Amino acid sequence: MITYYLDSSAAVKLYVAEIGSAWLRDLLLTEPQNPYDAIHLATGLFANRQVLARQLPPVVFLCADERLLAAAAVEGLAVDNPNDHP
């Protein structure tokens, strides 16, 4: 799977047909239900790919949203919830 970094303007692609709109729409429909969650997940995936390419330890996707953590885990990211560490 190819991973892309998305800035916050990517949410516009939900409403304006541009190159990449279909990919973002698919990501939002299959995983997170909110554009900012999709951006958070895509950024984590991109960062993880970059560190693994440099033979560094994988990143840990840190988030308090259980649904988003589950989506990140499905995508293969190591996850942790800060609420689990009072």
Steps between C-alpha positions, in 0.01 A plus 500: 500500500636842407468758778475875447528795736183709496480857621175637640386622157453135407156516662394718206551202273185351648300773330710603200594250231879521474780252447512293817138558596401137443791369707420728793129418478583127512726549802230692683229249416701194601672628815452828690168682484646849523743676264737597780518139615586395145775762489630384839506137382658581163771705672576214738521255211733732308724562800521129574595419143774764510658376825481135393672588171788634709508181707383682813247363751136542393301797623225451757168652398386681815134591523218500758233410242445123515341489152796679346743276690321196358526641147871567549555147630321357194742699284793338684606779735604441859244686712466632854234695688629762746189442713634153575791658692351712782 
